[in-house]
Amino acid sequence: MAVAAGVGPQLFGIAAATVLAVFFLATVLGRRRRRGAPVVKRKTAPEADCAAAGGDVAAGDAGTDVIIVGAGVAGSALAYTLGKDGRRVHVIERDLTEPDRIVGELLQPGGYLKLIELGLQDCVEEIDAQRVLGYALFKDGKNTKLSYPLEKFHSDVAGRSFHNGRFIQRMRQKAASLPNVQLEQGTVTSLLEENGTVKGVQYKNKSGEELKAYAPLTIVCDGCFSNLRRALCSPKVDVPSCFVGLVLENCHLPHPNHGHVILANPSPILFYPISSTEVRCLVDVPGQKVPSIASGEMANYLKTVVAPQIPPEIYDSFVAAIDKGSIRTMPNRSMPAAPHPTPGALLMGDAFNMRHPLTGGGMTVALSDIVVLRNLLKPLRNLHDASSLCSYLESFYTLRKPVASTINTLAGALYKVFSASPDQARNEMRQACFDYLSLGGVFSNGPIALLSGLNPRPLSLVAHFFAVAIYGVGRLMLPLPSPKRMWIGARLISGACGIILPIIKAEGVRQMFFPATVPAYYRAPKDKTAPAPLA
Ligand SMILES: Cc1cc2nc3c(=O)[nH]c(=O)nc-3n(C[C@H](O)[C@H](O)[C@H](O)COP(=O)(O)OP(=O)(O)OC[C@H]3O[C@@H](n4cnc5c(N)ncnc54)[C@H](O)[C@@H]3O)c2cc1C
């Protein structure tokens, strides 16, 4: 393990980082108040929308309560969850055959806990899923192991990695086994809207017939390439990089049952098992264009640029996978949640919110959102009461924030910190991050608890992020500061702010750190006999 300095300066660093974080939040909020920005009283756009929704919407399709568009990770888990709560659910999925993709293959332990809460944990059984106990981080020939802090949990709780398609099929089967869930193959082409309220969908079924389906609530879960999200949010999609996917066969990772992250040049490389005999490799390629697979440029890039940075234990399997030729690519998209709350409709999963997949947080956010929504909707037996329903859906956007925004912010910030840069200050930050995590104890447990979704607290994220920056500056000042080192240190701090502050701003400072100051947080159910949803 690389430990570059004594513990004293690091503790000082943590304290300073915490003060800095609190100062930053006070400043941001103060500025919002001075500008006359609403803190508590404004009647928000969502409230206005809900008021406009007024009375009851028209009755649904022969008793359908909820239409779900898409039966991927979010759609199928949601269908089972709402079906189990007694809702009559109609799921419309474009392709019901087993997906074969390079996405959604590592479920963090926090996501597994959500799976248990939803009663879906058996969906990772009988698919040769592998237990994941933490990460190993590699940089310049050194490596450090970061175990998930699982001591307080049941021995079954850990991350799981698997073939995404097998997991989805298990969830689809489980949802379809409920008599009140109808799973149909079809492609939804548009949402049916009347006076600003979504009443259902238009879709083409398997035989190509154009059909309409109606329900008081339509939940759109059509994934990262969503065609329908435009009607329900203001999508600002960023594509910082692409992942190039390979499968290594019969290869033994240096740290079994761990995700491996190589801090390579220009950007990180991931390895994790997806079955007892296969290891997924995802090579990050910055930008939106990747070398051509067909012309052989990609194989050449992987062999000449990437392979020399691969740990020696897996080098041969990596080259064999390139020679085998099944190379796939996928854009890495990020998109903050920016809903236009619309009566009768809701976005979930990647259609709603995306983050860089480096930290494997997408499924955890989707499952966590489903738990929030289920708890909110539980007391509302009559989904036809459009204005009540709309109020609940507004609360959803606020209640999901602390967990979702922590996972999103960590993913975006870590991707930037883990990528190489021509800027010396950025490289100091990268080295400081590796060394900070290598210190162990609270320095690795805190960040890995955030990443795993076991303790996704925004303030803890900000404190650790700035502690890394201050740790980096502290190392530059030792044994004696020089003007050049002080200048690099100043740029390191300003670079750290430049990484995390825009992400936090996009997530929404108030919703992320102070959700209790948002009126929708307290919106009470109209059904007076029902228990309060926010308990
Ligand atoms: C390269 C990469 C790697 C990733 N790795 C991880 C990881 O290891 N761990 C993790 O947690 N997350 C990971 N993610 C993110 C994760 O894959 C997503 O967060 C997750 O799949 C979102 O689920 P979803 O249900 O929203 O979308 P999807 O799982 O993509 O499901 C969308 C579904 O909608 C269907 N559909 C689309 N359009 C229509 C239509 N018009 N009508 C009917 N059906 C439609 C599709 O067929 C599909 O079944 C990764 C992402 C990428 C890009």
The ligand as a Gaussian input file, in Angstrom:
#p B3LYP/6-31G(d) Opt

LIG

0 1
 C      -21.503000       0.554000     -20.454000
 C      -22.405000       0.598000     -19.262000
 C      -22.154000      -0.228000     -18.177000
 C      -22.981000      -0.190000     -17.070000
 N      -22.689000      -0.970000     -16.001000
 C      -23.440000      -0.902000     -14.888000
 C      -23.155000      -1.700000     -13.760000
 O      -22.210000      -2.484000     -13.745000
 N      -23.951000      -1.571000     -12.672000
 C      -25.029000      -0.731000     -12.646000
 O      -25.721000      -0.663000     -11.628000
 N      -25.348000       0.001000     -13.719000
 C      -24.580000      -0.062000     -14.832000
 N      -24.922000       0.682000     -15.924000
 C      -26.172000       1.452000     -15.885000
 C      -27.355000       0.478000     -16.008000
 O      -27.184000      -0.337000     -17.122000
 C      -28.662000       1.235000     -16.106000
 O      -28.736000       2.172000     -15.047000
 C      -29.870000       0.319000     -16.054000
 O      -29.809000      -0.652000     -17.053000
 C      -31.130000       1.163000     -16.225000
 O      -32.249000       0.349000     -16.338000
 P      -33.513000       0.800000     -17.211000
 O      -34.572000      -0.166000     -16.910000
 O      -33.748000       2.231000     -17.050000
 O      -33.014000       0.630000     -18.707000
 P      -32.817000      -0.697000     -19.512000
 O      -32.349000      -1.776000     -18.594000
 O      -31.959000      -0.331000     -20.659000
 O      -34.270000      -1.094000     -20.018000
 C      -34.984000      -0.331000     -20.960000
 C      -36.001000      -1.261000     -21.592000
 O      -36.932000      -0.499000     -22.332000
 C      -37.215000      -1.175000     -23.543000
 N      -37.697000      -0.168000     -24.492000
 C      -37.007000       0.855000     -25.016000
 N      -37.803000       1.611000     -25.811000
 C      -39.038000       1.043000     -25.766000
 C      -40.284000       1.364000     -26.377000
 N      -40.431000       2.427000     -27.170000
 N      -41.340000       0.564000     -26.134000
 C      -41.227000      -0.524000     -25.325000
 N      -40.067000      -0.866000     -24.727000
 C      -38.975000      -0.092000     -24.927000
 C      -35.883000      -1.794000     -23.931000
 O      -36.060000      -2.863000     -24.837000
 C      -35.373000      -2.243000     -22.577000
 O      -35.771000      -3.545000     -22.249000
 C      -24.089000       0.667000     -17.049000
 C      -24.362000       1.496000     -18.149000
 C      -23.521000       1.464000     -19.226000
 C      -23.800000       2.381000     -20.387000

